[in-house]
């Protein structure tokens, strides 16, 4: 992005979810050959290959050459061509001919000529040849650029991912060969992965070219940490755990505060149905901890109330849900008597570095607590909780 800044060219608005996943998502047929007038294809070999291969892919994936007539792929303006019959045929062609030029059909349909697609007249100063540029032998510069552009937390995640995947590889020689490739990306990365896999750092794999390629400086824009957001909680899903005996007024107040900020609260409990609070007020349970994994939520609130906490304690899903949210460094609000869950889960309010955890809020007053919680939820995820291996 530093070399070629983003240039906004328009706005794509997603204003609804698919009514039918198969019809509107599985049957979508994107194709790099379909471009609007005014632009053309570059000489990139990968793109040139995909211009042809995408059509072949859609023919085999969607069962025939008429995939462009499936409603989700059909253009708003009617298309006239000489295709006939076959799978997924939607249009009913009229006339006796399916070829051009013809006289029986009045010459229709005929090619658009200059009104159709025309190639961009790109001037070429040198001879046009079929060949590979020298940069095709540079297999590591982009990987090195990406690695050096990541934050320490992101680099730690990459190392953990390599360890996880290569641990599954059954042949030791292949594990070592993979690390020898990483050696060409970054020696520190390769050394750390080798240590995690239990063998010494192997020599770097041979390069495809003796040419010295330019070392690209780190690009902060390649790191997710470069985009802290605007402090909003819009669209973020918040799980609110509660059971019979909870303070319904507090839960409704929490709901209202999260909804006002654009968040999406969901009331979870042990079973579906209704929760009855101490004043016999009712709350509708929207999902259960058993059927809704913690990873689907951006944050967690455990409501207070002695009886509610006692009932939640009867389910091991409560501690599992809490631990999963904590491990993934998500904001957590613990209200009143629910503080006992922290000790049971082995969770401390002090981070491994000795600081107080800013995303773990414990409060006896729901209004004060949810105010601090919303501020924490609007910030980027803080990875200071992470330890390897995890302590919680």
RODO-2510 file (C-alpha; in nm, 4 decimals, decimal comma):
residues 392
     n   res          X          Y          Z
     1     x     0,0000     0,0000     0,0000
     2     x     0,2949     0,2325     0,0543
     3     x     0,3963     0,1980    -0,3129
     4     x     0,0467     0,1832    -0,4596
     5     x    -0,2065     0,3515    -0,2269
     6     x    -0,5640     0,2292    -0,2329
     7     x    -0,7873     0,4251    -0,4699
     8     x    -1,1601     0,4037    -0,3933
     9     x    -1,3515     0,3361    -0,7136
    10     x    -1,6967     0,2689    -0,5755
    11     x    -1,9024     0,1215    -0,2970
    12     x    -2,0344    -0,2335    -0,2793
    13     x    -2,3319    -0,2588    -0,0448
    14     x    -2,4246    -0,5955     0,1069
    15     x    -2,7799    -0,5379     0,2223
    16     x    -2,9133    -0,8882     0,2810
    17     x    -2,8181    -1,2473     0,3490
    18     x    -2,8884    -1,5158     0,0851
    19     x    -3,2405    -1,6574     0,0958
    20     x    -3,1034    -1,9925    -0,0169
    21     x    -2,7359    -2,0727     0,0305
    22     x    -2,7115    -2,3250    -0,2527
    23     x    -2,9008    -2,1221    -0,5117
    24     x    -2,7329    -1,7900    -0,4362
    25     x    -2,3871    -1,8889    -0,3118
    26     x    -2,2883    -2,2389    -0,4230
    27     x    -2,4063    -2,1737    -0,7802
    28     x    -2,2287    -1,8392    -0,8221
    29     x    -1,9913    -1,8512    -1,1199
    30     x    -1,7292    -1,5774    -1,1061
    31     x    -1,4975    -1,5471    -1,4031
    32     x    -1,1901    -1,3316    -1,4628
    33     x    -1,2767    -1,3167    -1,8336
    34     x    -1,5863    -1,1070    -1,7570
    35     x    -1,4754    -0,7452    -1,7444
    36     x    -1,6437    -0,4130    -1,8037
    37     x    -1,5591    -0,1905    -2,1033
    38     x    -1,2570     0,0310    -2,0548
    39     x    -1,0195    -0,2159    -1,8888
    40     x    -0,8156    -0,5043    -2,0266
    41     x    -0,6056    -0,7983    -1,9142
    42     x    -0,2469    -0,7632    -1,8025
    43     x     0,0250    -1,0005    -1,9251
    44     x     0,0418    -1,1805    -1,5917
    45     x     0,0692    -1,5539    -1,6750
    46     x    -0,1497    -1,6575    -1,3806
    47     x    -0,4285    -1,4257    -1,4925
    48     x    -0,3962    -1,5335    -1,8564
    49     x    -0,4350    -1,8971    -1,7523
    50     x    -0,7377    -1,8249    -1,5358
    51     x    -0,9145    -1,6354    -1,8134
    52     x    -0,9567    -1,9734    -1,9815
    53     x    -0,9637    -2,2081    -1,6829
    54     x    -1,2495    -2,0388    -1,4990
    55     x    -1,4890    -2,1149    -1,7835
    56     x    -1,3812    -2,4787    -1,7855
    57     x    -1,4197    -2,4931    -1,4079
    58     x    -1,7757    -2,3596    -1,4163
    59     x    -1,8719    -2,6039    -1,6930
    60     x    -1,7589    -2,9005    -1,4818
    61     x    -1,8666    -2,7613    -1,1434
    62     x    -2,2136    -2,6479    -1,2470
    63     x    -2,2857    -2,9231    -1,4967
    64     x    -2,2813    -2,7566    -1,8375
    65     x    -2,2230    -2,4555    -2,0583
    66     x    -2,5482    -2,2824    -1,9575
    67     x    -2,4303    -2,1847    -1,6088
    68     x    -2,4669    -1,8181    -1,7085
    69     x    -2,8461    -1,8690    -1,7254
    70     x    -2,8827    -1,9866    -1,3658
    71     x    -3,0732    -1,6994    -1,1989
    72     x    -2,7906    -1,5884    -0,9673
    73     x    -2,5525    -1,5622    -1,2652
    74     x    -2,7955    -1,4239    -1,5243
    75     x    -2,7253    -1,0634    -1,6330
    76     x    -3,0009    -0,8049    -1,5954
    77     x    -2,9888    -0,7403    -1,9699
    78     x    -3,0910    -1,0269    -2,1959
    79     x    -2,8063    -1,2033    -2,3746
    80     x    -2,8423    -1,3256    -2,7324
    81     x    -2,6169    -1,6057    -2,8545
    82     x    -2,6406    -1,9245    -3,0537
    83     x    -2,6278    -2,1715    -2,7641
    84     x    -2,8986    -2,4367    -2,7632
    85     x    -3,0125    -2,7129    -2,5270
    86     x    -2,7950    -2,8715    -2,2566
    87     x    -2,8176    -2,8783    -1,8789
    88     x    -2,9699    -2,5812    -1,6894
    89     x    -3,1187    -2,4278    -2,0034
    90     x    -3,3531    -2,1474    -1,8913
    91     x    -3,4266    -1,9537    -2,2104
    92     x    -3,6457    -2,0908    -2,4861
    93     x    -3,4746    -1,9984    -2,8155
    94     x    -3,7000    -1,9328    -3,1127
    95     x    -3,6111    -1,9659    -3,4781
    96     x    -3,4671    -2,2323    -3,7023
    97     x    -3,0969    -2,1493    -3,6931
    98     x    -2,8207    -2,1654    -3,4328
    99     x    -2,5323    -2,0262    -3,6368
   100     x    -2,4125    -1,7092    -3,8049
   101     x    -2,3978    -1,5687    -4,0600
   102     x    -2,7440    -1,6799    -4,1606
   103     x    -3,0334    -1,5671    -4,3788
   104     x    -3,3198    -1,7684    -4,2241
   105     x    -3,2900    -1,5753    -3,8990
   106     x    -3,2406    -1,2404    -4,0584
   107     x    -2,8718    -1,2531    -3,9669
   108     x    -2,9558    -1,2529    -3,5939
   109     x    -2,7985    -1,2742    -3,3523
   110     x    -2,4933    -1,1004    -3,4974
   111     x    -2,1696    -0,9939    -3,3384
   112     x    -2,1580    -0,6531    -3,1718
   113     x    -1,8368    -0,5559    -3,3461
   114     x    -1,6871    -0,2339    -3,2122
   115     x    -1,9851    -0,1954    -2,9777
   116     x    -1,8704    -0,5066    -2,7943
   117     x    -1,5411    -0,5783    -2,6212
   118     x    -1,2338    -0,4161    -2,7688
   119     x    -0,8795    -0,4612    -2,6433
   120     x    -0,6906    -0,1681    -2,4991
   121     x    -0,4321    -0,0479    -2,7564
   122     x    -0,1295    -0,0840    -2,5295
   123     x     0,1907     0,0440    -2,6952
   124     x     0,4846    -0,1989    -2,6794
   125     x     0,8362    -0,0624    -2,7225
   126     x     1,0203    -0,3953    -2,7214
   127     x     0,9677    -0,7285    -2,8902
   128     x     0,6851    -0,9314    -2,7410
   129     x     0,8123    -1,2763    -2,6455
   130     x     0,6801    -1,5731    -2,4541
   131     x     0,9053    -1,6207    -2,1530
   132     x     0,9442    -1,5922    -1,7781
   133     x     1,0837    -1,2774    -1,6186
   134     x     1,3722    -1,3080    -1,3744
   135     x     1,1407    -1,2278    -1,0845
   136     x     0,9775    -1,5668    -1,1343
   137     x     1,2851    -1,7146    -0,9674
   138     x     1,2261    -1,4995    -0,6580
   139     x     1,0330    -1,7365    -0,4338
   140     x     1,0902    -1,5692    -0,0967
   141     x     1,0817    -1,1880    -0,1136
   142     x     0,7062    -1,1591    -0,0704
   143     x     0,7016    -1,4145     0,2103
   144     x     0,9857    -1,2277     0,3830
   145     x     0,8014    -0,8971     0,3380
   146     x     0,4886    -1,0433     0,4949
   147     x     0,6772    -1,1973     0,7894
   148     x     0,8704    -0,8800     0,8704
   149     x     0,5528    -0,6712     0,8514
   150     x     0,3704    -0,8642     1,1226
   151     x     0,3429    -0,7617     1,4860
   152     x     0,5137    -0,9824     1,7495
   153     x     0,1781    -1,1404     1,8399
   154     x     0,1059    -1,2205     1,4742
   155     x     0,4548    -1,3659     1,4277
   156     x     0,3930    -1,5857     1,7307
   157     x     0,0689    -1,7090     1,5730
   158     x     0,2512    -1,7909     1,2473
   159     x     0,5135    -1,9920     1,4350
   160     x     0,2417    -2,1799     1,6257
   161     x     0,0639    -2,2541     1,2985
   162     x     0,3802    -2,3987     1,1415
   163     x     0,4414    -2,6086     1,4526
   164     x     0,0835    -2,7352     1,4534
   165     x     0,0777    -2,8308     1,0854
   166     x     0,4303    -2,9741     1,0626
   167     x     0,3770    -3,1821     1,3760
   168     x     0,1186    -3,3713     1,1722
   169     x     0,3730    -3,4533     0,8998
   170     x     0,4818    -3,8138     0,9502
   171     x     0,8146    -3,8069     0,7610
   172     x     1,0947    -3,6236     0,9501
   173     x     1,2813    -3,5416     0,6283
   174     x     0,9805    -3,3489     0,4964
   175     x     0,9544    -3,1489     0,8188
   176     x     1,3206    -3,0549     0,7894
   177     x     1,2835    -2,9698     0,4203
   178     x     0,9992    -2,7327     0,4993
   179     x     1,2069    -2,5572     0,7647
   180     x     1,4961    -2,5304     0,5157
   181     x     1,2601    -2,3329     0,2925
   182     x     1,1656    -2,1078     0,5839
   183     x     1,5399    -2,0479     0,6334
   184     x     1,5347    -1,8514     0,3069
   185     x     1,2494    -1,6379     0,4382
   186     x     1,3938    -1,5534     0,7794
   187     x     1,6589    -1,7339     0,9835
   188     x     1,4979    -1,6460     1,3177
   189     x     1,1632    -1,7828     1,1986
   190     x     1,3228    -2,1064     1,0776
   191     x     1,5276    -2,1473     1,3972
   192     x     1,2213    -2,1022     1,6180
   193     x     1,0138    -2,3502     1,4177
   194     x     1,3020    -2,6016     1,4229
   195     x     1,3273    -2,5657     1,8013
   196     x     0,9527    -2,6213     1,8341
   197     x     0,9786    -2,9389     1,6247
   198     x     1,2781    -3,0728     1,8143
   199     x     1,5618    -3,0744     1,5582
   200     x     1,8572    -2,8440     1,4756
   201     x     1,8225    -2,5747     1,2136
   202     x     1,8856    -2,7286     0,8689
   203     x     2,0815    -2,5431     0,5975
   204     x     1,8796    -2,3138     0,3750
   205     x     1,7316    -2,4787     0,0660
   206     x     1,9037    -2,3992    -0,2674
   207     x     1,7712    -2,0890    -0,4413
   208     x     1,6255    -2,0993    -0,7915
   209     x     1,8541    -1,8171    -0,9074
   210     x     2,1895    -1,6623    -0,8155
   211     x     2,0481    -1,3163    -0,8820
   212     x     2,0250    -1,0860    -0,5798
   213     x     1,6729    -0,9550    -0,5527
   214     x     1,5778    -0,6293    -0,3869
   215     x     1,5058    -0,6563    -0,0143
   216     x     1,1617    -0,5095     0,0403
   217     x     1,1110    -0,2948     0,3517
   218     x     0,8410    -0,3940     0,6008
   219     x     0,4914    -0,2749     0,5172
   220     x     0,2807    -0,1917     0,8252
   221     x    -0,0330    -0,2152     0,6117
   222     x     0,0124    -0,5945     0,5909
   223     x    -0,0509    -0,6291     0,9641
   224     x    -0,4017    -0,6462     1,1066
   225     x    -0,2744    -0,4308     1,3927
   226     x    -0,2414    -0,1481     1,1387
   227     x    -0,6213    -0,1179     1,1344
   228     x    -0,7385    -0,0421     1,4910
   229     x    -1,0931     0,0423     1,3851
   230     x    -1,2993     0,3417     1,4921
   231     x    -1,3860     0,2282     1,8439
   232     x    -1,7284     0,1100     1,7372
   233     x    -1,8877    -0,2195     1,8472
   234     x    -2,1144    -0,2401     1,5419
   235     x    -2,1990    -0,5988     1,4344
   236     x    -1,9947    -0,7520     1,7192
   237     x    -2,1711    -1,0469     1,8823
   238     x    -2,1830    -1,0595     2,2619
   239     x    -2,2803    -1,3737     2,4552
   240     x    -2,4682    -1,3029     2,7797
   241     x    -2,4708    -1,6068     3,0100
   242     x    -2,7527    -1,6296     3,2626
   243     x    -2,9870    -1,8764     3,4318
   244     x    -3,2868    -1,8793     3,6653
   245     x    -3,2390    -1,6275     3,9445
   246     x    -3,0613    -1,3632     3,7355
   247     x    -3,1474    -0,9945     3,7632
   248     x    -3,3664    -0,9497     3,4560
   249     x    -3,3575    -0,5710     3,4838
   250     x    -2,9767    -0,5755     3,4626
   251     x    -2,9797    -0,8120     3,1637
   252     x    -3,2288    -0,5914     2,9793
   253     x    -3,0175    -0,2847     3,0574
   254     x    -2,7079    -0,4606     2,9216
   255     x    -2,9015    -0,5549     2,6079
   256     x    -3,0140    -0,1972     2,5525
   257     x    -2,6614    -0,0571     2,5959
   258     x    -2,5091    -0,3062     2,3503
   259     x    -2,7862    -0,2590     2,0941
   260     x    -2,7503     0,1187     2,1193
   261     x    -2,3837     0,0841     2,0221
   262     x    -2,4712    -0,1369     1,7243
   263     x    -2,3655    -0,4644     1,8864
   264     x    -2,5565    -0,7925     1,8727
   265     x    -2,6277    -0,9388     2,2184
   266     x    -2,7495    -1,2970     2,2595
   267     x    -2,8846    -1,4500     2,5804
   268     x    -2,7361    -1,7969     2,6370
   269     x    -2,8172    -2,0476     2,9076
   270     x    -2,8088    -2,4195     2,9840
   271     x    -3,1439    -2,4927     2,8185
   272     x    -3,3776    -2,3175     2,5770
   273     x    -3,7009    -2,1707     2,7055
   274     x    -3,7470    -1,8966     2,9620
   275     x    -3,5341    -1,7725     3,2511
   276     x    -3,7219    -1,6692     3,5652
   277     x    -3,5599    -1,4039     3,7816
   278     x    -3,6101    -1,3375     4,1551
   279     x    -3,9139    -1,1155     4,0823
   280     x    -4,0679    -1,3768     3,8506
   281     x    -3,9871    -1,1700     3,5429
   282     x    -3,9159    -1,3775     3,2308
   283     x    -3,6378    -1,3664     2,9737
   284     x    -3,6284    -1,5699     2,6526
   285     x    -3,3166    -1,7811     2,6010
   286     x    -3,1903    -1,7428     2,2429
   287     x    -2,9287    -2,0208     2,2338
   288     x    -2,7541    -2,2723     2,4579
   289     x    -2,3856    -2,2975     2,5430
   290     x    -2,3983    -2,6592     2,4300
   291     x    -2,5100    -2,5738     2,0756
   292     x    -2,3330    -2,2401     2,0285
   293     x    -1,9504    -2,2474     2,0451
   294     x    -1,7700    -1,9601     2,2150
   295     x    -1,5705    -1,8879     1,8978
   296     x    -1,8875    -1,7492     1,7374
   297     x    -1,8897    -1,4551     1,9776
   298     x    -1,6660    -1,1494     1,9999
   299     x    -1,7089    -1,1026     2,3742
   300     x    -1,8671    -1,2502     2,6870
   301     x    -2,0775    -1,1241     2,9773
   302     x    -2,1659    -1,3462     3,2727
   303     x    -2,4582    -1,1933     3,4588
   304     x    -2,4728    -1,1818     3,8366
   305     x    -2,7285    -1,3182     4,0816
   306     x    -2,6500    -1,5808     4,3430
   307     x    -2,9112    -1,8265     4,2174
   308     x    -2,8169    -1,7724     3,8516
   309     x    -2,4488    -1,8365     3,9238
   310     x    -2,5387    -2,1480     4,1206
   311     x    -2,7432    -2,2809     3,8271
   312     x    -2,4720    -2,1980     3,5699
   313     x    -2,2190    -2,3776     3,7910
   314     x    -2,4040    -2,7038     3,7349
   315     x    -2,2926    -2,7042     3,3695
   316     x    -1,9293    -2,7625     3,2713
   317     x    -2,0084    -2,5702     2,9497
   318     x    -1,9946    -2,2459     3,1502
   319     x    -1,6258    -2,2790     3,2401
   320     x    -1,5419    -2,4098     2,8918
   321     x    -1,7134    -2,1067     2,7370
   322     x    -1,5291    -1,8692     2,9720
   323     x    -1,1901    -2,0301     2,9113
   324     x    -1,2341    -2,0246     2,5337
   325     x    -1,3196    -1,6537     2,5386
   326     x    -1,0199    -1,5829     2,7619
   327     x    -0,7737    -1,7831     2,5485
   328     x    -0,8845    -1,5966     2,2377
   329     x    -0,8187    -1,2642     2,4155
   330     x    -1,1784    -1,1442     2,3936
   331     x    -1,3322    -0,8838     2,6271
   332     x    -1,5067    -1,0373     2,9304
   333     x    -1,7437    -0,8717     3,1787
   334     x    -1,8053    -1,0527     3,5083
   335     x    -2,0901    -0,9181     3,7217
   336     x    -2,1404    -0,9662     4,0956
   337     x    -2,1403    -1,3238     4,2207
   338     x    -2,0154    -1,4505     3,8814
   339     x    -1,6627    -1,3538     3,9912
   340     x    -1,6376    -1,7016     4,1457
   341     x    -1,6108    -1,8451     3,7931
   342     x    -1,2725    -1,6770     3,7439
   343     x    -1,1130    -1,8731     4,0290
   344     x    -1,2769    -2,1976     3,9142
   345     x    -1,1463    -2,1438     3,5599
   346     x    -0,7975    -2,0526     3,6810
   347     x    -0,8208    -1,7037     3,5336
   348     x    -0,6342    -1,4128     3,6908
   349     x    -0,7093    -1,0429     3,6501
   350     x    -0,3324    -0,9922     3,6222
   351     x    -0,1673    -1,0502     3,2848
   352     x     0,1479    -1,2647     3,2478
   353     x     0,3499    -0,9415     3,2167
   354     x     0,2230    -0,8192     3,5560
   355     x    -0,0232    -0,5585     3,4269
   356     x    -0,3947    -0,5518     3,5056
   357     x    -0,6010    -0,7087     3,2254
   358     x    -0,7894    -0,4147     3,0637
   359     x    -1,0286    -0,6475     2,8794
   360     x    -1,1321    -0,8458     3,1888
   361     x    -1,3796    -0,6313     3,3789
   362     x    -1,5221    -0,7328     3,7166
   363     x    -1,7980    -0,5145     3,8597
   364     x    -2,0827    -0,5262     4,1113
   365     x    -2,2732    -0,2591     3,9194
   366     x    -2,3916    -0,3574     3,5743
   367     x    -2,4134    -0,0015     3,4358
   368     x    -2,0563     0,0856     3,5259
   369     x    -1,9367    -0,2548     3,4124
   370     x    -2,1067    -0,2510     3,0739
   371     x    -1,9766     0,1021     3,0067
   372     x    -1,6157    -0,0154     3,0565
   373     x    -1,6925    -0,3356     2,8642
   374     x    -1,8178    -0,1479     2,5549
   375     x    -1,5001     0,0636     2,5508
   376     x    -1,2864    -0,2538     2,5666
   377     x    -1,4979    -0,4203     2,2960
   378     x    -1,4404    -0,1258     2,0610
   379     x    -1,0623    -0,1653     2,0800
   380     x    -0,8455    -0,4142     1,8846
   381     x    -0,7954    -0,7508     2,0499
   382     x    -0,5081    -0,7399     2,3014
   383     x    -0,2897    -1,0525     2,2872
   384     x    -0,1140    -0,9884     2,6191
   385     x    -0,3007    -1,2825     2,7760
   386     x    -0,1391    -1,5351     2,5446
   387     x     0,1168    -1,7821     2,6731
   388     x     0,2618    -2,0794     2,4882
   389     x     0,1544    -2,3330     2,5997
   390     x    -0,1681    -2,1747     2,7319
   391     x    -0,1927    -2,1485     3,1102
   392     x    -0,5744    -2,1431     3,1060
***
